[in-house]
Amino acid sequence: MVQAFSIPSDSMMNTLQRGDRVLVDKLTPWFGAEPERGEVVVFHDPGGWLETTQTPEPNAVQKFLSFIGLMPSAEEKDLIKRVIAVGGDTVECKQGGKVKVNGKELDETSYIHPGSTPCDDEPFGPIKVPEGRIWVMGDNRQNSLDSRYHQELPGNGTVSVDDVVGRAVVVAWPPGRWSTLPVPSTFDQPGLGAAASAAAAVAPGALGLAGAVPIVVLRRRRLAAAAAAGVPTAVVAGVGTSAGETEGRTAG
């Protein structure tokens, strides 16, 4: 349900520092929930992100902790980043500007590393995040090889939600660093998810329209055929769409 992970780099400073131990909630993904904007998540290497990183040989204690689930498997290569955008979102950042999600600027002062710029080292976008994938960035922007730097790989820098291990919820060690990892308020601003929600709402409407057009055409053809045969229009107008129902009503 919960697994401990060790922070091996400075890419998430000052939110997370090298050597911190975080507890990751694995329960939520098991029940089908997907990562949300602003969450700090641990995910498996999507492929090629850590190809030059050597995995150290674990000692006996680390192997035991991995076996009982208190540490990740020594064979797995995992990363930890912040979710900036989810499937359906459009994300971008121009040099000298702020990160925008669906046209809304993010105020990242509460979590971005002091002295960092939102993306001056690697501007990007606009990028439409595919459904079932997320766009992730480190809080220490000038020291984070995140989604921006892997756009040439399959997925164009995005990460499949299937690769997400879980959400980091608390810094558990060392004791002086204990803290929770809430979602920053900028991700709660009104309208941030409007574009993605609108896209989801358009799809059922479009399907309904596509289904309605053939029905209307069919009804008009029946009315024309009935008029040619001398059947009263009022009777045919109430006819249903199934063959059985049509025969029953016209016969009556």
N, C-alpha and C positions, 0 to 999 in steps of 0.2 A: 504493500500500500504506500509506504514512504521509504525512500532510499536516500542515502547520504552521498554527496558528491564533493570532491575537492576541487577548488579553483586553481588551475595550473598557470594562469597567465594574468596580464594586466588589462585585458580587453574590456572588462566591465567595471573598472575603477571609475568613481570611488564607491559605487554601489556595492561591488564585490572586489575584494582584494586577494592577491595571490596568497594561497594558504588557507583561505576561509573554507569552512565546511558548511554546505547548504543542505537543507532537507527538501526533497522533491516529492511532491504529491503525485503518485502514479495512479491513484484511485479514480480521479476524474476522467482521464482518458479512457480507462477501462469501461466506463459507462457511456462512452460515445460523445462526451463533450469535447469541443475543439478549442485550441488556443485562441485567446482574445487579445486585442490590441493592448499594449502596455505591460503584458505579463512577461516575466523573465522565465524562459523555458530551457530545458536541457533536451538536446536532440542528437540522434546518431549522425555521424558524418554522411551527408547526402551522396557523397561520391566525389573525391578529388579535393575536398576542402582541407584535409589533414594528411595528404599523401606524403608530404615531406616530414611529418612529425613521427618521431620514433617513440614507440610504446615501451616504457621502462619495465624491466623484469620485476614482478611483484615479489615481496618477501612472504614468509609463511603467515604472518599476521594479516597482511592485506588479502591473501588468498582466502583465509578463514572468514574475514569480514565480508568479502565478496560472495562467498558461499551462502552466508545467512542473510544477505541482502542489505547489509549496512554500508557496503561500498560497491561501486559499479564493477562490472567484470573487467579484469585487466586486459582482456583481448579486445574490448570494444573501444572505439574512438568516439568520444562524445564532445559536444560543444555546448556553451551556454551563452545566450544572447537575449535581447529584448525583442518581442514581437512589435513591429511597427505597423504592419498592414496585414490584412487577412484576405481570403479569397473574395474576389469581386471588387476590392479596393483599387484605386489608382494612386500610386505613391511617386513622389518626385522631390528633388532638391537641387537647386541651382547654386552655383558658386556665389558665396556672399549672402545667401538666403537661408530660409528655414526649411525643414522637412514639411512637406504638405501631404496630407492624406485626404483624398476626395476633395481637393481644393482648400482644405482647412489647414492653416499653419499650426504646427505643434510648438507649444512653449515647453522646451526641454530643460529649462534651467534647474529644475528640481532633481534631475538625475544625470545629466550629461557631465562628463568630467570637467572640472574648472580649467579654463584655458582652451578647451576643445571647441572647434567649430562644427556645426551640424553636418557638413559634407564637403568643406573646401578642398580636402585632399582627394575626393572622388565623387564629384557631382554625378547625378543620374536622373533618368526618367524624362517624361512620365512613363511609368510601367504599370500595366494592368496585371494584378496578381491573379493567377488562375484559381478557380474553385479547388478546394482541398489542399491549398498550399499557403504558406506565410512568407512575409518579407521580414528579415531579422537584421538588427544592427547592434553593435556593442555600444556601451555608454561612453567608453573611451575612444571616441571616433577616430582619432589619428593613430590609434594603436589597435585596430580591430579589423581583421580580414573577414568581413561579414558578407551579406548578400551583394553588396556593391561590387565586390572583387571577384565574383564567381558567375558573372552574367554570361560567360562563354560556355559554361557547362550545361548539361541537360537540366532543365528547370529554370534556366536564365537567372540563377541566383536565388530563386525561391526554394523553400524547404517543404516537402510533403508532410502533412499532419500525421501521416503514418510513421514518420521517423521521430516524432516527438515522444520523449520518454515521459515527461510530465512538467508541471509548473514548480519552479523554486518558490517556496513560501516563507522560509525563514533562514537566517544565518545562525547556525547553532554553535559554531566554534570559530575562534576562541571566545571565552565568556565575555570578554570586553567588547566584542564585536556583535553581540546578540542583537538581532533586529528582524522585523518582519519585512516582507517585500511586496508592498501593496501596489496597485495600479495607479500611476500618477494621474492627477486630476485632469490634465490636458486631454487625456483620452476619453473623458466624459463630456467634453464640450458638445453643445447642441449641433446637430447636423453633420457630425463627423462620419456617421455611418449611413447618412441619407442616400448616398449614391449606390452603395451596395444593396440597401433595402429596396430602393426603387427598381434596381435591376432584377431583384428576386420577385418583386411584385409584377413587373411587366411580363415575365415569362408566362404565368398562369393566364393573364389577360390575353396575351397573344395566342395562346393555345385555344382559349375560349372563342376568340374571333375566328381562328382558322377552322374550328369545328362548326361554328354557326353558319359560315358562308355556304358550304355544301347543302346544309339543311334548307336554307332559304331558297337556293336555286332549285332543289328538288320539289319543294312545295309549290313554287311558281310553275314548274313544268306540269305538275299534277293538276293545278287549277286550269292551265291552258288545255290539257287533254280532256278534262271533265267538261269544260265549256264546249269543246268541239263535239263531245258525245251527248250533249244536252243534259248533263247532270247539274243540279242546282249548285251554284258556287258556295252558298252558305253551308251546305252539307260537307263539301270537300274541304272547306277551310278549317274544319275541326278535326280532320283526319290526322292520326298519329304517324310516327315515322316507321313503324314496323309493318311488315306485309300482312300479318294476321289481323292487326288492328285496322288496317285500311279496308280489308275485305269485310270485316264485321260492321263497320260504320257505314260504308257505302251501301251494303245490302239492306240495312235498316232504313 
